[in-house]
Amino acid sequence: MLPANASIIRLSNRRFIALLPADTIGAIMDVAAQLVEDERAHVKVDGDVFVVDLTLGVAVYPTHAEDAASLVRRAELALTEARENEVPIGVYTPDSTRRQAALWKLESDLERAVQHRDIEVCFQPTIGLADFRVRGFEALARWRTPSGSFVSPQMFVPLAERCGAIASMTWLVFERVRESLSAWSGCDDSFTVAVNVSPQVLKHHDFFDRLGALHEDLRAAGIGLTVELTEEGLVSGDAAYQACLERVRKLGAGLSIDDFGQGYSSLAYLKEIPAIEVKIDRRFVSNAALDEKDRQVIRVVVELARAFGMSVVAEGVDSDLALCTVASLGCDTAQGFFIARPMRADLAARWLRGLSREAVRFAASARAARALPV
C-alpha cells in the first residue's frame, strides 16, 4: 500500500517507522489515510485472518524538524497524542513538545517527592446510613509541591503508573497509614481503613508481604483493612489477577470496587470478583436528586449488590439533598464533602470522637428523605 520508494524500519514488536518522500504534507496524509481507512491491515495465523488497528504519528521534514533524531521524536509525540485522543492519525504540533516537556518535569518532580517522602495521606470517613456511625476511613494520597500547591490525584496517580513510581508511592501510603495508628488510640468505634491499590502494584512481588504486615498492625489496633481497586482495573484482569484478589480476601482484608459505573460495568466480572462492597461513582450520586436516570442507575446497582452479597457506598455526597437521596435509594453507606472532607489522621480521630453531634445533623437529613420523591 506504500509508494515504491518508501522505506520501512522496524523499531520493536509493534512499532515501525515509514519514510515517505513527498512534495506536500497532503500527499503524506493521503497515504496515512489509506493505511487506516481503505483496507484494514490484517495478519494471517494458521489460516485465520485478524484485523490490526493502526495508529499513526506524522512529522514532516523540514517543517517539523531538520534532523533525523528530532523528526523521529516528534513523530512519536504525535503518535502519543493520537493514542490519548483515540484517533487513528496524529500530526505533530509545537504544543506537543511543550506539553511533553511539562509532563517530563512533572514526572521528575513526582519521583523526587516519593523518594523524599513528601507524599501526604489524608483520611475521609464513610458513615452508615442506618445508624450514622462511622464505618471506615479511606486513605487518600496528597501531593503538595514545594510551592505549596496541591496536584490533583487524577493527574499524579496515572502519572505514577506511567513512570514506574506507583509501587514506591503505595508503600509510602502504607507507612503513612501505619504512622497514623497512634492518632486513633482511644477511639472506641470499630472501623476499617481503605487503601487504594493500582493493578500494577497488586502483582508486585513485595505486595502481599507489605499488605500482610499492614493488616497485622491494623488488626492489633482493632482496625480493619480494605483494599480498593478501580472498576477499570478489575475488568482488565486475567486468571493470575483473579488469584491475587482471592489472596487479598484470604489474608482477611476486605475488597472494594471503586468508581463503579465509569463505563466498564459487567455482570460477568461482578459475579467473579470476591468483593465485599461496591462504591457508586460520584457522577451518578451528585445529580441523583434531580435526575431520574441517575436514580435508576443507583437503584439497579443497589439491587445487584444485594444479589451478590455486597454493600453499597455512595461516593461524592456533597450536599444535604444528595445524602437524603442515596439514603432513600437504599445505599448502605455514604462518603463525601457534606459528611467530611479528607483530614489529617489527628483531625480525623478528633472528628470521630465528636461524631455523636454530627449524627444528629445526619439523622435530621435522613428523616427529611422520606419526603423526597424517588
Sequence and secondary structure as in RCSB ss.txt:
>XXXX:A:sequence
MLPANASIIRLSNRRFIALLPADTIGAIMDVAAQLVEDERAHVKVDGDVFVVDLTLGVAVYPTHAEDAASLVRRA
ELALTEARENEVPIGVYTPDSTRRQAALWKLESDLERAVQHRDIEVCFQPTIGLADFRVRGFEALARWRTPSGSF
VSPQMFVPLAERCGAIASMTWLVFERVRESLSAWSGCDDSFTVAVNVSPQVLKHHDFFDRLGALHEDLRAAGIGL
TVELTEEGLVSGDAAYQACLERVRKLGAGLSIDDFGQGYSSLAYLKEIPAIEVKIDRRFVSNAALDEKDRQVIRV
VVELARAFGMSVVAEGVDSDLALCTVASLGCDTAQGFFIARPMRADLAARWLRGLSREAVRFAASARAARALPV
>XXXX:A:secstr
   TT EEEEEETTEEEEE   SSHHHHHHHHHIIIIIS  EEEETTEEEE    EEE  TTTT SSHHHHHHHH
HHHHHHHHHTT SEEE  HHHHHHHHHHHHHHHHHHHHHHTT EEEEEEEEEETTT  EEEEEEEEEEE TTS E
E HHHHHHHHHHHT HHHHHHHHHHHHHHTHHHHTT  S EEEEEE  HHHHT TTHHHHHHHHHHHHHHTTEEE
EEEEEHHHHHT  HHHHHHHHHHHHHT EEEEEEETSS   HHHHHHS  SEEEE HHHHTTTTT HHHHHHHHH
HHHHHHHTT EEEE    SHHHHHHHHHTT SEE STTT   B HHHHHHHHHTHHHHHHHHHHHHHHGGGS  
